[in-house]
Amino acid sequence: MADDFDKLNEIFGVKPESREDALGDEVSKPVSRKSRLEKLDEKLYDPQKHRIADDEEPEERDYMPIRGRRDGKIGCLGGLMYFVFVVSVSIILASVGWMAATDVLALNKNQMVAEIVLPPSAFTEKEVDVEEDGEVVGAQTVRLADIDYVARALKDAGIIEYKLLFKLFCQISNASRKIDPGTYELSTDFDYRALVKKMQTGSGAMLTTKLTFPEGYTMAQIFEKLEENNVCSQKDLYAAAADYLYNYSFLENAETGEYTRLEGYLFPDTYEFYQGMQASSAINKFLEAFHSKLTADMYKQADNLGISLQTAVTIASMIEGEAANDDERATIASVIYNRLAAGMPLQIDATVQYALEERKEFLTEADLQVDSPYNTYLYTGLPPGAICSPGLASLRAALQPASTGYYFYALDTETQTHRFFETYEAQQNFVAGQDYSG
């Protein structure tokens, strides 16, 4: 035992003065200082606590192997796993964010161009309040796009990649009120903001439809053609024709409320329209063209005849409905003026055709009896308004009629031109030799 203490003292750097000092029970004088090992032994060993009675046998302790703690190893591994998890999530989020950014901002996308058609059926109307200075002063009807339809069309065409992301952008930017019906040529170079801006009436991406309207078309035929080509609906066109205020001097006496007030002023020509454009804007194209054809001489000629421009347009429309060629327009105009001056009914078939629901190639006796202010067989004087859109040649003929003594004319079925007569008897003799049965 003593030898063991000596070895331990040597390990801890303590050199006892003598073997007796190290053994403790053989020292002859107090030890001035205790070895480190003894101090440690005194701290760990309590004689009272560990004292065993003389008659007690020491209990045999269960063998419990000492194992090192794993807390350090688990903490290190957990930290490493957490780091890997954070890095992985960051990479995933960064990838998703980059993919989203490439679509929203149109970055590094394969370049392509596609036509996107947004029909009027993909839009609904909604009435919203109009506010001024924080107060509601009225209401207006707005057209809202079906963003689901728009996003699906863009996705199917390959212009965007993520419909949900585009719909979210539209919701934030209130794009449903900005997008208009029409056909658009869009590119993958356009970001989301540019796509919304391009899908609006008048944008450079909106494709136009070129339509030709010949002389003699009625308003009904014009509106029907516009609807067939997805320019705008007949319902909107008739509403705009009746109630919209157009700033033209030739319409100053045309009161709102009746769409027929614009009959005759929709000038026949070739136009380019945006699909889904506003009805009033489509009509304004015709009116602007008519306005561009008017000259100061025309107004002067109307004054010389003692008629208004509106009357001249009404007469021109009847000429347009009757004339077979330009050469006979001024002569037909002379017959109209001669009959008006004599108080005779005009008896113009074209006015009866306008009164009928469907146009016929040949009128029957029953048709000539239809009760309508446009039936110039029953009513003398001019009809309430124009019956079609006259061309410039008919308008000039109405303002510069030929000077003749004719009061009658009839169609020559062989030449498909008109023959003119001064008397009813001469006309009837000619008609007797014609076959108008068709």
C-alpha positions in Angstrom: 0.0 0.0 0.0 2.8 2.4 0.9 4.6 1.5 -2.3 1.4 2.5 -4.2 1.3 5.9 -2.4 4.9 6.4 -3.2 4.3 5.8 -6.9 1.2 8.1 -6.9 3.2 10.8 -5.1 5.9 10.5 -7.7 3.3 10.8 -10.5 1.8 13.9 -9.0 5.3 15.4 -8.3 5.2 15.1 -4.5 8.3 13.7 -2.8 7.8 12.6 0.8 10.6 13.2 3.3 10.7 9.7 4.6 8.8 6.4 4.2 7.5 7.0 7.7 6.0 10.2 6.6 4.3 8.6 3.7 2.8 5.8 5.8 1.3 8.4 8.2 0.8 6.0 11.2 4.6 5.8 11.8 5.5 9.5 11.7 6.9 11.0 14.9 5.9 14.5 14.0 2.9 16.1 12.3 3.0 16.3 8.6 3.3 20.0 7.6 1.5 19.5 4.4 -0.6 16.7 2.9 0.0 15.1 -0.4 -2.5 15.9 -3.1 -3.6 12.3 -3.2 -4.4 12.3 0.4 -6.5 15.5 0.1 -8.4 13.9 -2.8 -8.9 10.8 -0.8 -10.3 12.7 2.1 -12.8 14.5 -0.1 -14.0 11.4 -1.8 -14.1 9.1 1.3 -16.4 9.8 4.3 -15.5 7.4 7.1 -18.8 7.8 8.8 -20.8 7.2 5.7 -18.7 4.3 4.5 -18.1 2.7 7.9 -19.0 -1.0 8.1 -19.9 -2.6 11.4 -17.7 -5.3 12.7 -20.4 -7.9 12.3 -21.4 -6.8 8.8 -20.1 -8.2 5.6 -19.5 -5.8 2.8 -22.2 -6.1 0.1 -21.2 -7.2 -3.2 -21.9 -4.5 -5.8 -23.5 -5.2 -9.1 -21.2 -4.9 -12.0 -22.1 -1.8 -14.0 -19.8 -1.2 -16.9 -18.9 2.4 -17.4 -20.1 3.7 -20.8 -19.1 7.0 -22.3 -21.9 9.5 -22.9 -23.3 9.7 -26.4 -24.7 13.2 -26.1 -21.8 14.8 -27.8 -21.9 12.5 -30.7 -25.7 12.8 -31.1 -25.5 16.6 -30.9 -22.8 16.8 -33.6 -24.7 14.5 -35.9 -28.0 16.4 -35.4 -26.3 19.6 -36.2 -24.9 18.2 -39.3 -28.3 16.8 -40.4 -30.0 20.2 -39.6 -27.3 22.0 -41.7 -27.9 19.6 -44.6 -31.7 20.1 -44.2 -31.4 23.9 -44.3 -29.1 23.9 -47.2 -31.4 21.5 -49.2 -34.5 23.6 -48.5 -32.6 26.8 -49.5 -31.6 25.2 -52.7 -35.1 24.0 -53.4 -36.6 27.4 -52.6 -33.9 29.2 -54.7 -34.7 26.9 -57.6 -38.4 27.4 -57.3 -37.9 31.1 -57.0 -35.7 31.2 -60.1 -38.1 29.2 -62.1 -40.9 31.5 -61.0 -38.8 34.6 -61.8 -38.0 33.3 -65.3 -41.7 33.0 -66.0 -42.8 36.3 -64.4 -39.9 38.3 -65.8 -39.6 36.3 -69.1 -36.0 35.4 -68.5 -34.1 32.8 -70.6 -37.3 31.5 -72.2 -37.4 29.8 -75.6 -38.6 32.5 -78.0 -41.9 31.8 -79.7 -44.9 33.7 -80.9 -48.6 32.6 -80.7 -52.0 34.0 -81.4 -54.3 34.2 -78.4 -58.0 34.6 -78.9 -60.1 36.1 -76.1 -63.7 36.0 -77.2 -66.4 38.2 -75.7 -67.9 35.1 -74.0 -64.8 35.0 -71.8 -65.9 38.3 -70.2 -68.7 39.4 -67.9 -70.2 42.7 -67.1 -70.4 44.1 -63.6 -71.7 47.4 -62.2 -69.3 49.3 -60.0 -69.5 52.5 -58.1 -67.9 55.7 -59.4 -66.3 57.7 -56.7 -65.1 61.3 -56.6 -63.3 62.8 -53.6 -64.2 59.7 -51.6 -67.9 59.9 -52.4 -70.0 57.7 -54.6 -71.4 59.8 -57.4 -72.8 57.2 -59.7 -72.2 53.7 -61.2 -70.7 52.4 -64.4 -70.6 49.0 -66.1 -67.2 47.4 -66.5 -66.2 44.3 -68.4 -64.2 41.8 -66.4 -62.1 39.1 -68.0 -62.2 35.5 -66.9 -58.7 35.2 -65.7 -58.9 31.4 -65.5 -59.7 31.4 -69.3 -56.9 33.9 -70.0 -54.3 31.9 -68.0 -55.3 28.6 -69.6 -55.1 30.2 -73.1 -51.6 31.5 -72.4 -50.5 28.2 -70.9 -51.8 26.2 -73.8 -50.1 28.4 -76.3 -46.8 28.1 -74.4 -46.5 31.8 -73.6 -46.4 31.2 -69.8 -45.5 28.2 -67.7 -47.4 28.6 -64.4 -51.1 29.4 -64.6 -51.4 29.8 -60.8 -48.6 32.3 -60.7 -50.1 34.4 -63.5 -53.5 34.3 -61.8 -52.0 35.6 -58.6 -50.3 38.4 -60.5 -53.6 39.3 -62.2 -55.3 39.4 -58.8 -52.7 41.7 -57.4 -52.6 44.0 -60.4 -56.4 44.0 -60.9 -55.8 42.8 -64.5 -59.4 41.5 -65.0 -60.5 45.1 -65.6 -57.6 45.9 -68.0 -57.8 42.9 -70.4 -60.1 43.3 -73.5 -61.6 40.8 -75.9 -59.7 40.3 -79.1 -57.1 38.4 -81.0 -53.5 39.1 -79.9 -50.1 38.1 -81.2 -48.0 37.5 -78.0 -44.4 36.4 -77.5 -42.5 34.6 -74.7 -40.4 37.8 -74.6 -43.2 39.6 -72.8 -43.2 39.4 -69.0 -46.5 39.2 -67.0 -46.9 43.0 -66.9 -46.3 43.3 -70.6 -48.7 40.5 -71.3 -51.5 42.2 -69.5 -50.7 45.5 -71.2 -50.6 43.8 -74.7 -54.0 42.2 -74.2 -55.8 45.6 -74.4 -57.7 47.3 -77.2 -55.4 49.3 -79.4 -52.2 47.7 -78.3 -49.5 46.8 -80.9 -50.1 43.1 -80.2 -53.8 43.2 -81.0 -54.6 41.8 -84.5 -57.0 43.7 -86.7 -59.8 42.4 -88.9 -60.3 44.0 -92.3 -63.9 44.2 -93.4 -65.5 45.7 -96.5 -69.0 47.2 -96.4 -70.5 47.8 -99.8 -72.8 50.7 -100.8 -76.4 50.0 -99.9 -75.8 48.0 -96.7 -78.3 48.7 -94.0 -77.4 49.3 -90.4 -78.7 45.8 -89.6 -76.4 44.2 -92.2 -73.5 46.2 -91.0 -74.0 45.3 -87.3 -74.6 41.6 -88.2 -71.3 41.5 -90.1 -69.4 43.1 -87.2 -70.7 40.5 -84.8 -70.0 37.6 -87.1 -66.3 38.7 -87.2 -66.1 39.1 -83.4 -65.7 42.9 -83.5 -68.6 43.6 -81.1 -72.1 42.3 -80.4 -75.2 43.6 -82.2 -76.7 44.4 -78.8 -73.8 46.7 -77.9 -73.9 48.3 -81.4 -77.6 49.1 -81.3 -77.3 50.5 -77.8 -74.4 52.7 -78.9 -76.2 53.8 -82.1 -79.2 54.8 -80.0 -77.7 56.5 -77.0 -74.0 57.4 -77.5 -73.3 61.1 -78.1 -71.1 61.5 -81.2 -69.7 64.9 -81.8 -70.5 65.6 -85.5 -72.3 68.6 -86.8 -74.4 66.5 -89.2 -75.9 64.7 -86.2 -76.8 67.8 -84.3 -80.6 67.3 -85.1 -80.5 63.6 -84.5 -81.9 63.0 -81.0 -80.7 60.1 -79.0 -83.0 57.2 -78.1 -83.5 55.6 -81.5 -80.7 53.7 -83.3 -82.3 54.6 -86.7 -80.9 58.2 -86.2 -77.5 56.9 -87.6 -79.0 55.0 -90.6 -77.4 56.4 -93.7 -74.3 57.8 -92.0 -72.4 54.6 -91.7 -70.2 55.2 -94.7 -69.5 52.2 -96.9 -65.8 51.5 -97.1 -63.1 49.0 -96.0 -62.1 49.3 -92.4 -59.8 47.6 -89.9 -61.3 46.7 -86.6 -60.0 45.3 -83.4 -61.8 42.2 -82.3 -63.8 42.9 -79.2 -63.5 46.6 -79.5 -65.9 49.0 -78.0 -69.1 49.4 -80.0 -69.1 53.2 -80.0 -65.5 53.1 -81.3 -66.5 50.8 -84.1 -69.4 53.0 -85.1 -67.2 56.1 -84.9 -65.0 54.7 -87.7 -68.0 54.8 -90.1 -69.0 58.3 -88.9 -65.5 59.6 -89.2 -65.3 58.4 -92.8 -68.6 60.0 -93.6 -67.4 63.3 -92.1 -64.2 63.2 -94.1 -66.3 63.0 -97.4 -68.4 66.1 -96.6 -67.3 69.3 -98.2 -68.4 72.9 -98.0 -69.8 72.6 -101.5 -72.1 69.8 -100.4 -73.7 72.0 -97.7 -74.0 74.8 -100.2 -75.7 72.5 -102.7 -78.2 71.4 -100.0 -79.0 75.0 -99.2 -79.6 75.7 -102.9 -82.1 72.8 -103.1 -83.8 74.1 -99.9 -83.1 70.8 -98.0 -81.1 69.8 -95.0 -78.1 67.4 -95.2 -80.3 64.8 -93.4 -82.8 65.0 -96.2 -80.1 64.7 -98.8 -78.8 61.5 -97.0 -82.4 60.1 -97.0 -82.8 60.8 -100.8 -79.3 59.4 -101.5 -80.1 56.2 -99.6 -83.2 55.7 -101.9 -81.1 56.3 -104.9 -78.6 53.8 -103.6 -81.3 51.2 -103.1 -82.7 51.7 -106.6 -79.9 52.6 -109.0 -78.3 49.9 -111.2 -75.2 51.9 -112.1 -73.7 55.3 -111.6 -75.0 56.7 -114.9 -78.7 56.6 -113.8 -78.3 57.9 -110.2 -78.8 61.6 -111.1 -81.9 60.6 -113.2 -83.4 58.7 -110.4 -82.8 61.7 -108.2 -84.7 63.8 -110.6 -87.7 61.5 -110.5 -87.7 61.7 -106.7 -87.6 65.5 -106.7 -90.3 65.7 -109.4 -92.7 63.5 -107.5 -92.1 65.3 -104.2 -92.8 68.6 -105.9 -96.0 67.2 -107.4 -97.2 65.7 -104.1 -97.1 62.2 -105.6 -96.2 59.2 -103.5 -92.7 58.1 -104.3 -93.6 54.5 -104.8 -90.0 53.3 -104.4 -89.6 49.6 -103.8 -86.4 49.9 -101.8 -88.3 51.7 -99.0 -90.8 48.8 -98.8 -87.9 46.4 -98.7 -86.6 48.3 -95.7 -90.0 48.0 -93.9 -90.1 44.2 -94.4 -88.4 41.8 -92.0 -86.6 40.0 -94.8 -85.5 41.4 -98.1 -87.1 39.9 -101.2 -86.0 39.8 -104.8 -89.5 40.8 -106.0 -92.3 42.5 -104.0 -95.8 41.2 -104.0 -99.1 43.1 -103.9 -99.3 42.2 -100.2 -95.9 43.6 -99.5 -96.9 46.9 -101.1 -99.7 47.2 -98.5 -97.5 46.7 -95.4 -98.4 49.5 -92.9 -95.1 51.3 -92.3 -94.0 55.0 -92.5 -91.3 53.6 -94.8 -93.9 52.3 -97.3 -93.8 55.1 -99.9 -96.7 53.4 -101.8 -99.0 54.2 -98.9 -97.5 57.4 -97.6 -96.5 60.5 -99.5 -93.4 62.4 -98.9 -90.0 61.1 -97.7 -89.7 58.2 -95.3 -88.7 59.0 -91.6 -85.0 58.5 -92.4 -82.5 56.9 -94.6 -83.0 53.2 -95.6 -79.3 52.2 -96.2 -75.8 53.6 -96.3 -75.4 55.5 -99.6 -72.1 55.8 -101.3 -70.5 59.1 -102.4 -71.9 58.8 -105.9 -75.5 58.6 -104.6 -74.9 61.5 -102.2 -73.6 63.6 -105.0 -76.7 62.7 -107.2 -79.0 63.7 -104.4 -77.3 67.1 -104.2 -77.0 67.5 -107.9 -80.1 65.9 -109.5 -80.5 65.8 -113.3 -83.1 68.2 -114.7 -85.8 66.0 -116.4 -89.5 65.7 -116.9 -89.5 62.1 -115.7 -92.0 60.9 -113.0 -91.8 57.2 -113.6 -89.2 54.4 -114.2 -89.1 50.7 -114.4 -86.5 47.9 -114.5 -85.5 46.5 -117.9 -85.1 42.8 -117.0 -82.9 42.2 -120.0 -80.3 44.9 -119.3 -80.9 45.1 -115.6 -81.0 48.9 -115.9 -83.9 51.3 -115.6 -86.0 52.9 -118.3 -87.5 56.4 -117.5 -90.9 57.8 -118.5 -92.8 61.0 -118.3 -96.3 59.4 -118.1 -97.8 56.5 -116.2 -99.3 55.2 -119.5 -95.8 54.9 -121.1 -94.5 53.2 -118.1 -97.3 50.6 -118.0 -96.9 49.9 -121.7 -93.3 49.1 -121.0 -94.0 47.0 -117.9 -96.5 44.9 -119.8 -93.7 43.5 -121.9 -91.5 42.6 -118.8 -91.6 39.5 -116.7 -91.0 40.4 -113.1 -92.1 37.1 -111.7 -88.5 36.0 -111.4 
